[in-house]
Amino acid sequence: MSNNTFQMTMLFDFFGDLLTDKQREYFDLYHNEDLSLSEIAEMAGISRQGVYDIISRSEKLLEEFEAKTGVVQRWLETRQELEQAETLARKLQQLFCNNPQSTKLAQELVETLVKLSETK
């Protein structure tokens, strides 16, 4: 998956509900279902250029939403920080392997960070 496709998919996951039904449908078919513009145009009964215009406008809108809010960037940064915290907690767990109380606390910390990572 190209970096642009990943970025567009992330933007769609966060802001897709702000697009019109048609924009959402064409965007999803193009980026997530990997259909060509021609295939979408044939299914929709419109020109390839019409599909291209709708998808392009959708991408531009999604990028504008992110530029104004920064939500996706903050989510990515938070996720990275959680992964780093989980790695550090696992290292602590290894260091405290001879102390049952410390081992238990480190294990609880790891579990909490794993849960946070899964929900973010």
Contacts in CASP RR format, 6 or more apart in sequence:
PFRMAT RR
TARGET T0000
AUTHOR 0000-0000-0000
METHOD contacts of the structure
MODEL  1
MSNNTFQMTMLFDFFGDLLTDKQREYFDLYHNEDLSLSEIAEMAGISRQG
VYDIISRSEKLLEEFEAKTGVVQRWLETRQELEQAETLARKLQQLFCNNP
QSTKLAQELVETLVKLSETK
1 9 0 8 1.000
5 31 0 8 1.000
8 27 0 8 1.000
8 31 0 8 1.000
8 59 0 8 1.000
8 62 0 8 1.000
9 31 0 8 1.000
9 32 0 8 1.000
10 72 0 8 1.000
10 76 0 8 1.000
11 59 0 8 1.000
11 62 0 8 1.000
11 63 0 8 1.000
11 65 0 8 1.000
11 66 0 8 1.000
11 72 0 8 1.000
12 27 0 8 1.000
12 28 0 8 1.000
12 31 0 8 1.000
12 32 0 8 1.000
12 62 0 8 1.000
14 65 0 8 1.000
14 66 0 8 1.000
14 71 0 8 1.000
14 72 0 8 1.000
14 75 0 8 1.000
15 61 0 8 1.000
15 62 0 8 1.000
15 65 0 8 1.000
15 66 0 8 1.000
15 71 0 8 1.000
16 24 0 8 1.000
16 27 0 8 1.000
16 62 0 8 1.000
17 24 0 8 1.000
18 61 0 8 1.000
18 65 0 8 1.000
19 27 0 8 1.000
19 58 0 8 1.000
19 61 0 8 1.000
19 62 0 8 1.000
22 54 0 8 1.000
23 54 0 8 1.000
23 55 0 8 1.000
23 57 0 8 1.000
23 58 0 8 1.000
23 61 0 8 1.000
24 58 0 8 1.000
26 40 0 8 1.000
26 44 0 8 1.000
26 51 0 8 1.000
26 54 0 8 1.000
26 55 0 8 1.000
26 58 0 8 1.000
27 55 0 8 1.000
27 58 0 8 1.000
27 59 0 8 1.000
29 35 0 8 1.000
29 39 0 8 1.000
29 40 0 8 1.000
29 43 0 8 1.000
30 37 0 8 1.000
30 40 0 8 1.000
30 51 0 8 1.000
30 55 0 8 1.000
35 43 0 8 1.000
37 48 0 8 1.000
37 51 0 8 1.000
37 52 0 8 1.000
37 55 0 8 1.000
38 48 0 8 1.000
40 51 0 8 1.000
41 47 0 8 1.000
41 48 0 8 1.000
41 50 0 8 1.000
41 51 0 8 1.000
44 51 0 8 1.000
65 71 0 8 1.000
66 72 0 8 1.000
66 73 0 8 1.000
75 120 0 8 1.000
78 120 0 8 1.000
79 117 0 8 1.000
79 120 0 8 1.000
82 113 0 8 1.000
82 116 0 8 1.000
82 117 0 8 1.000
82 120 0 8 1.000
83 117 0 8 1.000
85 113 0 8 1.000
86 110 0 8 1.000
86 113 0 8 1.000
86 114 0 8 1.000
86 117 0 8 1.000
89 106 0 8 1.000
89 109 0 8 1.000
89 110 0 8 1.000
89 113 0 8 1.000
90 110 0 8 1.000
92 102 0 8 1.000
92 106 0 8 1.000
92 109 0 8 1.000
93 103 0 8 1.000
93 106 0 8 1.000
93 107 0 8 1.000
93 109 0 8 1.000
93 110 0 8 1.000
96 102 0 8 1.000
96 103 0 8 1.000
96 105 0 8 1.000
96 106 0 8 1.000
97 103 0 8 1.000
END
